[in-house]
Amino acid sequence: MDNRTINILKTASIALTAVCLAIFVYALIVGDNLALPWQVDTNFKTRPLLLEYFQLNGETSGLYVDQIISWQKYFTEDIRYLGWPETIVFAIFFLALITVSTLVTYLDRFSYFIVSGVIVFVLIQLRLEELGIATDYLTYGVIGGYAIVSYLFHTFYPHVRFWFRLGANLLLYGSIIGVILYATDLSYPHLVTISFGIMGPVILATIFIVFIAGDNIYSLFKLTTQGSSNGKQSLRHFLIIGAIYVGIATLIFLQRTGYTSFSIYTINPYILLILSMTSGYFCIDKKLHGLTEREESRLVKNWLYPIGCSLVLILIAFAKLTVNDSITNALEWVIIISHMTFGLTFFFYAVVNFTPPLLENLDVWPVFFKGLRAPILVARFMAFVMFLGGIFYLNNRPYYQVKAGQYSMLAALGDKVDNPILSEQYYKQSVFYDFYNFKANFSLAREAKRADEINDIPLKLNNILKASTNPKARVAYSNYFADRDLLYRELTTLMNSPEIEESKEVENNLGLAHYRYENYDSAYVYFVDDRQANSVISEGNLAALNYDLAARINFDTTVNYAHTDDLNVMINRQALANAQGGIIPYNLALNKDTILNRPSLFYLYNAALNQTDKDKGVILTAIDYYLASPKNDSFKNFLLMAKAIGHYNQEEVNQAFRSLETAIASSQVSAGFPYFVKAVWAFDQGQAALTLESLDQASKSGYYEPQVKPFIDGLKQVRDYKEQADISPLFNAFEEKKNTLDSTTYVQQMAAIADLNAFDVKTTLKSLAELRAFEYDAAEVYRLLRSAITINKNSTELLSEYIYQCARSGYGSFGKSALEDLKKMVDPENYNKVKTTFESIQEERIQDLIRK
């Protein structure tokens, strides 16, 4: 075989191994969060906030509105069916079959029959009969095809070039894959095949793991003995390091079996596996010396070995990503038992056989696998017997776990094809094989419908927790009690759980359980502790707790928040700022799609409630932006009230009342609260009549909230009514700057003042007079007056000025209609005076038009 062929295979297989290693590392980092992601349940609660506007009989009074507080809790939903990890396992498994079937033709007769027996066993485990195609003969046909192709090249054409052998096996297995994919009526035939036949990839992976399990000891032996000038020192180093390695493997085994509670968190089976893969690659030439020809050895090292690594890595990654804990545990047991037994055997093999030459300071590591003093085959056989002994010692647990994982895969596939009855039966079968497995118990708990099944949910979740510290099972277990308001059970389920040490989700929910149980100090401790683990959710809950504590006691709520851009944190911080008179700059970009989600709505609403910040420009612009989109019609009334309160807090009274009227018109069903707000603001502006009128309208709209009665009772006791509208300081301030401002700026400011507060009639009229003095557009003056009388309907002065402006603008019919309204409001003398002036202005305007 030429070097070019070897290099092509080497490059392709190493690239594949690198990809599988990347997926393996990704699976270790992500875990089961793709198939079973954490979900967050956001619960928005209302908290009353008093907007203080005036003193009513010596006591602070105003309007109680509900601002929003956000609480967040972790939960999980059903396990999702991914599919693509199984598809990758399917592909790499068949790639491994092609590789082994090609290389077996190079082996001697004895090795050929041994490996062929393994392949036939693996093909039987595929259970191709489940595809429903030639039920009794498909598996026999596949086995026959393998036998013909392999035996043909092994016996009759042993000198055929490599590419012909590879092509024949590609054709054979390609035909099998074609039959699986296209000769059946099943929806997902490749997933059905790998689900029924998962035992096949597991068998190949197990053989590979056993093959490399002793290579770490060889590497340690080589590392400690090569190039040393002191044989006794080399022996001492090997004894110490080798004993530590064997001790770690044994400790992991004892920990898993429950014989010791001592745990090494930084060492897990996958570290042993990766070390073995690395050691195995660099020592494979020594291991195969004398067993194969040089060409065969190069193929094994540069093609078969990387494919074996890829299969093992991708199988573990698949089990992790798909929440198939049974297969994960089975593979981990294989890794642990094989590394412990082969490690022990090879360690003592090295000590017994190489102590004398080491003491003689000989270079002995090159002959480790040659078995000069004792056949290495005997050591391997002894290690394999010990490996089987470990399997039997565990009552065949790895085998049963693989079977449980297989049934879990079939159940998940049943869910995917919408066959819940079949899925339930497979999950129950999975529990039969592996009583404590997560996937089956969790899925059965999620799928519980009948009363007896629902009552069994705690038992199923508790079974999971007996086998592992799984935070998702712990959260599901506590949420079961929380949903039924069993607060004590919820709290105790989380309090003593080992998961709180590692899981920020469990710790957050524990803080919430303490809060619900009114253990506020404990809740605070857990939220702060979890927040230090960079949990955004717990920081939001900490902000919510700060608000509640500040409402109950004199609590120092100073917290340096790390996630000030998180919406839930922003909602709660804004609510606290509203209650304490603080200012937090509004900081939320507008959604380009104009859709307003609930968290953004509540943050916008809370920000509009703040009384301390008098500049609501950005907030009001955002409200108008979302109001303009019909996508937010369901939030329209909510937004209009926020807009009205924002304008009022910014002292734009006219705009606030206009927004109230729009809110009333938009929903007569919920008009009661806007009418009551209007009554409170009318009292604040010195409008007694409008206050009573608005209260009457609120009552007719069915608004009887608790805050109504104290307000009405307070009104009845008012003796000295001092509230009034007054924007004269603002007018006077601009009057003083009149000589320093250019006329355009001055007129714009006067127009803004004229439309600021129609209840301050005197200042409104003065600002309009200033505008006329600057020959401001008559139509705009008319609009301002029209707006003013819409807001302040009881002002005869504004109505009279509006009538005069109608005459000046040529709106005589509007002026006459307004005169009719004025006639009902003033005595005849004042009415005649206004009418005469109106007619005089009209006549003068007509004469001016004639002269032009």
C-alpha positions in Angstrom: 0.0 0.0 0.0 1.5 3.4 -1.0 2.1 6.3 1.4 -0.4 8.4 -0.5 -3.3 6.1 0.3 -2.2 6.0 4.0 -1.9 9.8 4.1 -5.4 10.3 2.6 -7.0 7.9 5.1 -5.0 9.5 8.0 -6.0 13.0 7.1 -9.7 12.1 6.6 -9.9 10.0 9.8 -8.1 12.5 12.0 -10.3 15.3 10.6 -13.4 13.3 11.5 -12.0 12.6 15.0 -11.4 16.3 15.5 -15.0 17.0 14.5 -16.3 14.3 16.9 -14.0 15.6 19.7 -15.5 19.1 19.2 -19.0 17.7 19.4 -18.0 15.6 22.5 -16.6 18.7 24.2 -19.7 20.7 23.2 -21.9 17.9 24.6 -20.0 18.0 27.9 -20.5 21.8 28.1 -24.1 22.0 27.0 -25.1 18.7 28.6 -28.8 18.0 28.2 -29.8 21.7 27.7 -30.6 21.2 24.0 -33.1 18.4 24.6 -34.2 19.7 28.0 -33.5 23.4 28.2 -34.1 25.4 31.3 -37.3 27.5 31.1 -38.1 30.6 33.1 -41.6 31.3 34.4 -42.0 35.1 34.8 -44.7 36.1 37.3 -45.6 39.8 37.1 -47.1 41.0 40.4 -48.7 44.4 41.1 -47.6 46.6 43.9 -49.6 49.8 44.8 -47.7 53.1 44.4 -49.1 56.4 45.8 -48.6 59.3 43.4 -48.7 62.3 45.7 -50.3 65.4 44.3 -51.8 67.4 47.2 -52.7 67.6 50.8 -56.3 66.6 51.7 -57.2 67.7 55.2 -53.5 67.8 56.2 -52.7 64.4 54.9 -50.8 63.4 51.7 -53.3 62.4 49.0 -53.3 61.5 45.4 -53.7 58.4 43.3 -52.9 54.8 44.0 -51.7 53.0 40.8 -50.3 49.5 40.4 -46.7 49.3 39.3 -45.2 46.0 38.2 -42.8 43.7 40.0 -41.2 40.8 38.2 -40.5 37.4 39.9 -38.8 34.6 37.9 -38.7 30.9 38.6 -37.0 28.0 36.8 -38.8 25.0 35.4 -38.4 22.5 32.5 -40.9 21.3 29.9 -41.0 18.0 28.0 -37.8 16.4 26.7 -37.4 17.5 23.0 -36.6 15.0 20.4 -33.4 16.2 18.6 -32.8 13.4 16.0 -29.5 14.8 14.6 -27.3 13.3 17.3 -28.7 9.8 16.5 -28.2 10.5 12.8 -24.5 11.2 13.4 -24.2 8.0 15.4 -25.9 6.1 12.5 -23.4 7.5 10.0 -20.3 7.0 12.1 -21.4 3.5 13.1 -21.7 2.4 9.5 -18.4 4.1 8.8 -16.8 2.0 11.5 -18.4 -1.1 10.0 -17.0 -0.3 6.6 -13.6 0.3 8.2 -13.5 -2.9 10.2 -14.9 -5.0 7.3 -12.2 -3.7 5.0 -9.3 -4.2 7.4 -10.5 -7.7 8.5 -9.5 -9.0 5.0 -5.8 -8.2 5.9 -5.8 -10.3 9.1 -4.5 -13.8 9.6 -7.1 -16.6 9.6 -7.5 -16.8 13.4 -7.9 -13.0 13.8 -10.2 -12.9 10.8 -12.7 -15.4 12.3 -12.6 -13.6 15.7 -13.3 -10.2 14.3 -15.9 -11.6 11.8 -17.7 -13.1 14.8 -17.9 -9.7 16.4 -19.2 -8.1 13.2 -21.8 -10.8 12.7 -22.9 -10.3 16.3 -23.1 -6.5 15.8 -25.2 -6.9 12.6 -27.6 -9.2 14.5 -28.0 -6.5 17.2 -29.1 -4.0 14.5 -32.5 -5.8 14.5 -33.2 -4.9 10.9 -36.3 -7.0 11.0 -38.0 -4.1 12.8 -38.0 -2.2 9.5 -40.7 -4.6 8.2 -38.7 -5.5 5.0 -38.2 -9.2 4.3 -38.6 -9.7 8.1 -37.1 -13.1 8.3 -34.3 -12.7 5.8 -32.9 -9.2 5.7 -30.4 -9.7 8.6 -29.4 -13.1 7.1 -28.8 -11.3 3.7 -26.7 -8.6 5.3 -24.6 -11.2 7.2 -24.3 -13.3 4.0 -23.2 -10.2 2.0 -20.5 -9.5 4.6 -19.3 -13.1 4.6 -19.0 -13.2 0.8 -17.2 -9.9 0.4 -14.8 -10.4 3.2 -14.0 -14.0 2.6 -13.5 -13.3 -1.1 -10.7 -10.8 -0.5 -9.3 -12.6 2.5 -8.9 -16.1 0.9 -9.2 -15.9 -2.9 -7.9 -12.4 -3.7 -5.5 -11.5 -0.9 -3.4 -9.3 -3.1 -6.2 -7.0 -4.4 -5.5 -3.4 -4.0 -6.9 -1.5 -1.0 -9.2 0.7 -3.0 -11.0 -2.3 -4.5 -11.6 -3.8 -1.0 -12.9 -0.4 0.3 -15.1 0.0 -2.8 -16.7 -3.4 -2.4 -17.5 -2.7 1.3 -18.8 0.8 0.5 -21.1 -0.8 -2.1 -22.2 -3.5 0.4 -23.0 -1.1 3.3 -24.2 1.6 0.9 -26.8 -0.9 -0.3 -27.8 -1.7 3.2 -28.2 2.0 4.0 -30.2 2.4 0.8 -32.6 -0.4 1.8 -33.0 1.2 5.2 -33.7 4.7 3.9 -35.8 4.0 0.8 -37.3 0.5 0.9 -39.6 1.1 3.9 -42.7 3.1 4.5 -41.5 4.3 7.9 -41.2 8.1 8.4 -37.7 8.0 10.0 -36.2 4.6 9.1 -32.6 5.5 10.0 -33.7 6.6 13.5 -35.8 3.4 13.9 -32.7 1.4 12.9 -30.3 3.1 15.3 -32.9 3.1 18.1 -33.6 -0.6 17.8 -29.9 -1.3 17.0 -28.1 1.0 19.5 -26.5 -2.1 21.0 -24.4 -2.5 17.9 -22.5 0.8 18.3 -22.2 0.2 22.0 -20.6 -3.2 21.4 -18.0 -1.7 19.1 -17.4 1.2 21.5 -17.0 -1.2 24.4 -14.4 -3.3 22.5 -12.5 -0.1 21.6 -12.5 1.1 25.2 -11.3 -2.2 26.4 -8.6 -2.2 23.7 -7.1 1.1 25.0 -7.8 0.8 28.7 -4.3 -0.3 29.7 -2.4 2.1 27.6 -2.2 4.8 30.2 -0.1 2.4 32.4 2.2 1.9 29.5 2.6 5.6 29.0 3.4 6.1 32.7 5.8 3.2 32.6 7.6 4.7 29.6 7.6 8.2 31.1 9.1 7.1 34.4 11.7 4.7 33.0 13.1 6.0 29.7 16.3 7.9 29.8 16.9 7.5 33.5 20.4 7.0 34.9 19.1 5.4 38.1 17.1 2.2 37.9 16.0 2.3 41.5 14.8 5.8 41.1 12.8 4.9 37.9 11.2 2.0 39.7 10.3 4.2 42.6 8.7 6.8 40.3 6.7 4.2 38.5 5.4 2.6 41.7 4.3 5.9 43.1 2.7 7.4 39.9 1.2 4.0 38.8 -0.3 3.4 42.2 -1.8 6.9 42.2 -3.3 6.2 38.7 -4.7 2.8 39.7 -5.9 4.3 43.0 -7.8 7.1 41.2 -9.6 4.6 38.9 -10.4 2.4 41.9 -11.7 5.4 43.9 -14.0 6.3 41.0 -15.3 2.8 41.0 -15.9 2.7 44.8 -17.5 6.2 44.6 -19.9 5.0 41.9 -20.8 1.9 43.8 -21.5 3.8 47.0 -18.7 2.3 49.1 -17.1 5.7 49.7 -18.4 9.2 49.9 -15.0 10.7 49.1 -15.1 12.3 45.7 -12.5 13.8 43.3 -14.5 16.4 41.5 -11.8 17.2 39.0 -11.4 13.5 37.9 -14.1 11.8 35.9 -14.2 8.9 33.5 -13.9 11.1 30.4 -10.5 12.3 31.6 -9.3 8.6 31.8 -10.8 8.0 28.3 -9.1 11.0 26.6 -5.8 10.1 28.2 -6.2 6.5 27.0 -7.0 7.6 23.5 -3.9 9.8 23.4 -1.7 7.1 25.0 -3.1 4.4 22.7 -2.4 6.3 19.5 1.3 6.8 20.4 1.9 3.3 21.7 -0.1 1.4 19.1 2.9 0.5 17.0 4.5 -1.2 20.1 1.2 -2.9 21.0 0.7 -4.4 17.5 4.3 -5.4 17.0 4.4 -9.0 16.0 0.6 -9.3 15.7 0.2 -7.7 12.3 2.2 -6.8 9.2 3.6 -3.3 8.9 1.0 -2.2 6.3 -1.8 -3.6 8.5 -0.4 -1.8 11.5 -0.3 1.5 9.6 -4.0 1.1 8.6 -5.0 0.3 12.1 -3.2 3.3 13.5 -4.1 5.8 10.9 -7.6 4.7 9.9 -9.2 2.3 12.3 -8.0 3.8 15.5 -9.3 7.4 14.8 -12.6 5.9 13.6 -12.9 4.0 16.9 -12.2 7.2 18.8 -14.8 9.0 16.8 -17.5 6.4 17.4 -16.9 6.4 21.2 -16.8 10.2 21.4 -19.9 10.7 19.3 -21.8 7.9 21.2 -21.1 9.6 24.5 -22.0 13.0 23.0 -25.3 11.6 21.7 -26.2 10.2 25.1 -25.4 13.5 26.8 -27.3 15.7 24.3 -30.4 13.5 24.2 -30.7 13.1 28.0 -30.2 9.4 27.6 -28.6 9.0 31.1 -28.9 5.2 31.0 -26.5 4.9 28.0 -24.3 7.6 29.5 -24.0 5.6 32.8 -23.4 2.4 30.9 -20.5 3.8 28.9 -19.1 5.5 32.0 -19.2 2.1 33.8 -17.4 0.5 30.9 -14.7 3.2 31.1 -14.3 2.9 34.8 -14.3 -0.9 35.1 -12.0 -1.4 32.1 -9.5 1.3 33.3 -9.5 -0.1 36.8 -9.0 -3.7 35.9 -6.6 -3.2 33.0 -4.8 -0.6 35.1 -4.4 -3.0 38.0 -3.3 -5.9 35.8 -0.8 -4.0 33.7 0.6 -2.2 36.8 1.3 -5.5 38.5 2.4 -7.0 35.2 5.0 -4.3 34.9 6.1 -4.6 38.5 6.5 -8.4 38.5 8.2 -8.6 35.1 10.3 -5.5 35.0 11.6 -4.9 38.5 14.8 -6.9 38.0 15.8 -5.2 34.7 14.9 -1.9 36.1 17.1 -2.5 39.1 19.8 -3.3 36.6 19.1 0.0 35.0 18.1 -1.5 31.6 15.9 0.3 29.1 12.9 -2.0 29.4 9.8 0.0 28.2 10.3 -0.9 24.5 9.6 -4.6 25.3 6.5 -3.9 27.6 4.1 -5.4 25.0 6.5 -8.2 23.8 5.9 -10.4 26.8 9.5 -11.7 27.0 9.2 -12.9 30.6 5.5 -13.5 30.7 3.1 -13.4 27.7 1.3 -10.1 27.5 -1.6 -12.0 26.1 -2.0 -13.7 29.5 -2.1 -10.3 31.2 -4.7 -9.1 28.7 -6.7 -12.2 29.2 -6.5 -11.8 33.0 -7.6 -8.1 32.7 -10.5 -9.0 30.5 -11.7 -11.7 32.9 -11.5 -9.1 35.7 -13.4 -6.7 33.5 -16.2 -9.3 33.0 -16.0 -9.9 36.8 -16.7 -6.2 37.4 -19.7 -6.4 35.0 -21.1 -9.4 36.9 -20.3 -7.7 40.3 -22.6 -4.9 39.2 -25.3 -7.5 38.3 -24.9 -6.7 34.6 -25.9 -3.1 35.3 -24.1 -1.7 32.2 -26.0 -4.1 29.9 -29.3 -3.4 31.5 -28.6 0.3 31.3 -28.0 0.1 27.6 -31.3 -1.8 27.2 -33.1 0.9 29.3 -31.5 3.5 27.0 -32.6 1.6 24.0 -36.2 1.6 25.2 -36.0 5.3 26.1 -34.9 6.0 22.5 -37.8 4.0 21.2 -40.2 5.9 23.5 -38.8 9.2 22.4 -39.3 8.1 18.8 -42.9 7.2 19.7 -43.4 10.7 21.0 -42.0 12.1 17.7 -44.5 10.1 15.6 -47.3 11.0 18.0 -48.0 7.6 19.5 -48.3 8.3 23.2 -49.5 4.8 24.1 -46.5 3.2 22.5 -44.2 5.8 24.1 -45.6 5.2 27.6 -45.1 1.4 27.3 -41.5 1.8 26.1 -40.8 4.2 29.0 -42.2 1.8 31.5 -40.0 -0.9 29.9 -37.1 1.4 30.3 -37.8 1.8 34.0 -38.1 -2.0 34.3 -34.4 -2.3 33.2 -33.1 0.8 34.9 -35.4 1.7 37.8 -33.8 5.1 38.5 -33.1 6.4 35.0 -33.9 10.0 34.5 -35.3 10.1 31.0 -38.0 7.5 31.5 -39.1 8.6 34.9 -39.1 12.3 34.0 -41.0 11.7 30.8 -43.6 9.5 32.6 -44.0 12.3 35.2 -44.5 14.9 32.5 -47.0 12.7 30.6 -49.1 11.9 33.7 -52.8 12.5 33.0 -54.8 10.2 35.2 -55.3 10.9 38.9 -53.3 7.8 39.9 -50.4 8.8 37.6 -50.4 12.4 38.9 -50.1 11.1 42.5 -47.1 9.0 41.4 -45.2 12.1 40.1 -43.3 12.8 43.3 -42.3 9.1 43.5 -41.0 9.1 39.9 -39.0 12.3 40.4 -37.7 11.1 43.8 -36.5 7.9 42.1 -34.3 10.0 39.8 -32.8 11.9 42.7 -31.9 8.7 44.5 -29.6 7.8 41.6 -28.1 11.2 40.9 -28.0 14.9 41.9 -29.9 16.1 38.9 -31.0 19.8 39.3 -33.8 19.5 36.7 -35.3 16.6 38.6 -35.0 18.6 41.8 -36.6 21.7 40.3 -39.5 19.6 38.8 -39.9 17.9 42.2 -40.2 21.2 44.1 -42.4 22.8 41.5 -44.9 19.9 41.8 -45.5 21.0 45.4 -45.3 24.7 44.6 -48.1 24.3 42.0 -50.3 22.8 44.7 -49.4 25.5 47.3 -47.7 23.0 49.5 -45.2 25.6 50.6 -43.5 23.6 53.3 -42.9 20.6 51.0 -41.6 22.9 48.4 -39.2 24.5 50.8 -37.9 21.3 52.4 -37.5 19.6 49.0 -35.0 22.3 48.1 -33.4 23.1 51.4 -31.5 19.9 52.0 -30.7 19.2 48.4 -27.1 18.7 47.3 -27.9 20.4 44.0 -27.9 23.9 45.6 -24.1 23.7 45.8 -23.7 23.4 42.0 -26.9 24.7 40.4 -27.9 28.3 40.3 -31.3 27.3 39.1 -32.0 25.3 42.2 -30.6 28.0 44.4 -32.8 30.6 42.8 -35.9 28.5 43.3 -34.8 27.9 46.9 -34.7 31.7 47.4 -38.2 32.0 46.0 -39.4 29.2 48.3 -38.0 31.1 51.3 -39.7 34.3 50.1 -43.1 32.5 49.7 -42.6 31.1 53.1 -41.8 34.6 54.4 -38.2 33.8 55.4 -37.0 37.1 53.8 -33.5 37.0 55.3 -32.9 33.5 53.9 -34.3 34.5 50.5 -32.0 37.5 50.5 -29.0 35.4 51.3 -29.7 32.9 48.5 -30.4 35.5 45.9 -27.2 37.4 46.7 -25.2 34.2 46.7 -26.7 33.0 43.4 -26.2 36.5 41.9 -22.5 36.2 42.6 -22.6 33.1 40.3 -23.6 35.5 37.5 -27.3 34.5 37.6 -29.3 37.2 35.9 -32.5 35.7 37.1 -31.5 35.8 40.8 -30.4 39.4 40.4 -33.9 40.3 39.1 -35.4 38.5 42.0 -33.0 40.2 44.4 -34.3 43.6 43.0 -37.9 42.4 43.6 -37.1 41.3 47.1 -35.4 44.7 47.8 -38.6 46.4 46.8 -40.7 44.3 49.1 -38.3 44.7 52.0 -38.1 48.4 51.5 -41.9 48.5 51.8 -41.9 46.5 55.1 -38.9 47.8 57.0 -36.3 50.5 56.8 -34.0 48.5 54.6 -30.9 49.5 52.9 -31.6 48.7 49.3 -28.2 49.8 47.9 -27.1 47.1 45.5 -24.5 47.3 42.7 -26.3 45.5 39.9 -24.3 43.7 37.3 -27.1 43.1 34.8 -28.7 46.6 34.4 -29.6 45.8 30.8 -31.8 42.8 31.8 -35.5 43.8 31.4 -36.7 42.1 34.6 -33.9 43.7 36.6 -34.8 47.1 35.0 -38.5 46.6 35.8 -37.9 46.0 39.5 -35.2 48.7 39.9 -37.5 51.2 38.3 -40.3 50.2 40.7 -38.0 50.7 43.7 -36.8 54.1 42.3 -40.5 55.2 41.9 -41.2 54.3 45.5 -38.1 56.0 46.9 -38.1 59.1 44.7 -34.9 58.1 42.8 -34.2 58.5 39.1 -32.9 55.8 36.7 -32.4 56.9 33.1 -34.8 55.2 30.7 -32.7 52.8 28.6 -34.5 50.6 26.2 -34.2 50.7 22.4 -37.3 50.6 20.3 -38.2 47.3 18.7 -37.9 47.7 15.0 -40.8 45.4 14.3 -43.0 47.7 16.5 -44.2 44.8 18.6 -44.2 45.5 22.3 -43.7 42.5 24.6 -44.9 42.4 28.1 -41.6 42.9 29.9 -40.9 46.0 27.7 -44.5 47.2 28.3 -44.2 47.0 32.1 -40.8 48.6 32.2 -42.1 51.5 30.0 -45.1 51.8 32.3 -43.0 51.8 35.5 -40.8 54.5 34.0 -43.8 56.7 33.1 -45.0 56.5 36.8 -41.8 58.1 38.2 -42.6 61.5 39.6 -39.0 62.7 40.4 -37.9 62.7 36.8 -39.6 65.6 35.0 -38.2 64.9 31.6 -40.3 62.1 30.1 -39.5 62.9 26.4 -37.9 59.6 25.6 -40.5 57.6 27.4 -43.4 59.4 25.8 -41.8 59.1 22.4 -41.6 55.3 23.0 -45.2 55.2 24.1 -46.4 57.0 20.9 -44.2 54.7 18.8 -45.9 51.6 20.1 -49.4 53.2 20.1 -49.0 53.9 16.4 -48.8 50.2 15.7 -52.0 48.1 15.5 -49.9 45.1 16.6 -50.1 46.6 20.2 -53.9 47.2 20.3 -54.3 44.8 23.2 -52.0 47.0 25.3 -53.6 50.3 24.1 -55.5 51.2 27.2 -52.4 50.4 29.4 -50.2 52.5 27.2 -52.6 55.4 27.2 -52.8 55.5 31.0 -49.0 55.4 31.1 -48.9 58.2 28.6 -51.4 60.3 30.6 -49.5 59.8 33.9 -46.2 60.5 32.2 -47.5 63.8 30.8 -49.0 64.8 34.2 -45.8 64.0 36.0 -44.0 66.2 33.4 -46.6 68.9 34.3 -48.1 68.8 30.8 -51.7 68.9 32.1 -53.5 69.5 28.9 -51.8 66.5 27.2 -52.4 64.4 30.2 -56.2 65.1 30.2 -56.3 64.5 26.4 -54.7 61.1 26.9 -57.2 60.3 29.6 -60.1 61.2 27.2 -58.6 58.9 24.6 -58.3 56.1 27.1 -61.9 56.6 28.1 -63.0 56.5 24.5 -60.9 53.5 23.6 -62.6 51.2 26.2 -65.9 52.1 27.9 -65.7 48.9 29.8 -62.5 50.0 31.6 -63.3 53.7 31.7 -63.9 53.8 35.5 -60.3 54.1 36.5 -59.4 56.9 34.0 -62.5 58.8 35.2 -61.3 58.5 38.8 -57.8 59.7 37.7 -59.4 62.6 36.0 -61.3 63.4 39.3 -58.1 63.4 41.3 -56.2 65.5 38.9 -59.1 67.9 38.6 -59.0 68.4 42.4 -55.3 69.0 42.1 -55.9 71.7 39.5 -58.6 73.4 41.6 -61.5 72.2 39.6 -64.2 71.3 42.1 -67.0 70.9 39.6 -65.0 68.7 37.3 -63.9 66.6 40.3 -67.5 65.8 41.2 -68.5 65.3 37.6 -65.6 62.8 37.0 -66.4 60.9 40.3 -69.9 60.6 39.1 -68.8 59.2 35.8 -66.4 56.8 37.5 -69.3 55.5 39.6 -71.5 55.0 36.6 -68.7 53.0 34.9 -68.6 50.7 37.9 -65.4 51.8 39.5 -65.7 51.1 43.3 -62.0 50.3 44.2 -60.9 50.8 47.8 -59.2 54.1 47.1 -62.5 55.8 46.0 -64.2 56.0 49.4 -61.3 57.6 51.3 -61.0 60.2 48.6 -64.7 61.1 48.7 -64.8 61.1 52.5 -61.8 63.5 52.4 -63.6 65.8 50.0 -66.6 66.0 52.3 -64.4 67.3 55.1 -62.5 70.0 53.0 -62.9 73.4 54.6 -60.0 75.4 53.1 -59.7 74.5 49.4 -56.3 75.9 48.3 -55.4 73.7 45.3 -55.1 75.6 42.0 -53.3 75.5 38.7 -50.4 77.8 38.4 -47.9 77.9 35.5 -47.2 81.6 35.9 -43.6 81.0 37.1 -42.8 79.3 33.8 -44.4 82.2 31.9 -42.6 84.8 33.9 -39.2 83.0 33.4 -39.6 83.3 29.7 -40.9 86.8 29.9 -37.6 87.7 31.6 -35.7 86.1 28.8 -37.7 87.9 26.1 -34.9 90.2 25.1 -32.3 87.5 25.0 -34.2 85.0 22.9 -34.8 85.3 19.2 -38.4 85.8 18.2 -38.9 82.3 16.7 -37.7 80.6 19.9 -39.7 82.9 22.1 -42.9 82.3 20.1 -42.4 78.6 20.2 -42.0 78.7 24.0 -45.1 80.8 24.4 -47.1 78.4 22.2 -46.0 75.5 24.4 -47.0 77.4 27.5 -50.4 78.2 26.0 -51.0 74.5 25.5 -49.6 73.4 28.9 -52.4 73.8 31.4 -55.8 75.2 30.5 -56.8 75.2 34.2 -54.5 78.2 34.7 -56.7 80.4 32.7 -54.9 83.7 33.4 -51.5 82.5 32.3 -53.0 80.7 29.3 -54.7 83.9 28.1 -51.5 85.9 28.7 -49.5 83.5 26.6 -52.1 83.7 23.8 -52.0 87.5 23.9 -48.2 87.3 23.5 -48.6 85.1 20.5 -51.1 87.5 18.9 -48.7 90.4 19.6 -46.1 88.6 17.5 -48.8 88.0 14.8 -48.7 84.2 15.4 -50.7 82.2 12.9 -54.4 82.7 13.6 -55.3 79.1 12.8 -52.8 77.9 15.4 -54.2 80.3 18.0 -57.6 79.0 17.3 -56.3 75.4 17.7 -54.8 76.2 21.0 -58.0 77.8 22.3 -60.1 75.0 21.0 -57.8 72.6 22.9 -58.1 74.7 26.0 -61.9 74.8 26.1 -62.0 71.0 25.5 -59.8 70.5 28.6 -61.4 73.3 30.8 -65.0 73.3 29.8 -66.1 75.3 32.8 -64.0 78.4 32.1 -66.1 81.3 30.7 -63.0 83.4 30.1 -61.5 80.7 27.8 -64.8 80.2 26.1 -65.2 84.0 25.5 -61.7 84.2 24.1 -62.4 81.2 21.9 -65.6 83.0 20.6 -63.5 86.1 19.7 -60.9 83.9 18.0 -63.6 82.3 15.9 -64.6 85.7 14.7 -61.0 86.7 13.9 -60.4 83.4 12.0 -63.6 83.5 10.0 -65.3 80.6 11.9 -68.5 82.5 12.6 -70.7 79.4 12.8 -68.4 77.9 15.4 -68.5 81.1 17.3 -72.3 81.3 17.3 -72.5 77.7 18.6 -70.0 78.6 21.4 -72.2 81.6 22.2 -75.1 79.3 22.8 -73.0 77.3 25.3 -71.8 80.6 27.0 -75.4 81.7 27.3 -76.0 78.8 29.7 -73.0 79.7 31.8 -73.2 83.5 32.4 -75.8 86.2 33.2 -77.5 88.0 30.3 -75.4 91.2 30.7 -72.0 89.4 30.3 -73.5 87.3 27.5 -74.6 90.4 25.6 -71.2 92.0 26.1 -69.4 89.0 24.6 -71.9 88.7 21.8 -71.5 92.4 20.9 -67.7 92.1 20.9 -68.0 89.0 18.7 -70.2 90.7 16.2 -67.9 93.8 16.2 -64.9 91.7 15.4 -66.8 89.9 12.7 -67.8 93.2 11.1 -64.3 94.6 11.3 -62.9 91.5 9.6 -65.5 91.7 6.8 -64.6 95.4 6.2 -60.9 94.5 6.1 -61.6 91.8 3.5 -63.6 94.3 1.4 -60.8 96.9 1.5 -58.3 94.2 0.3 
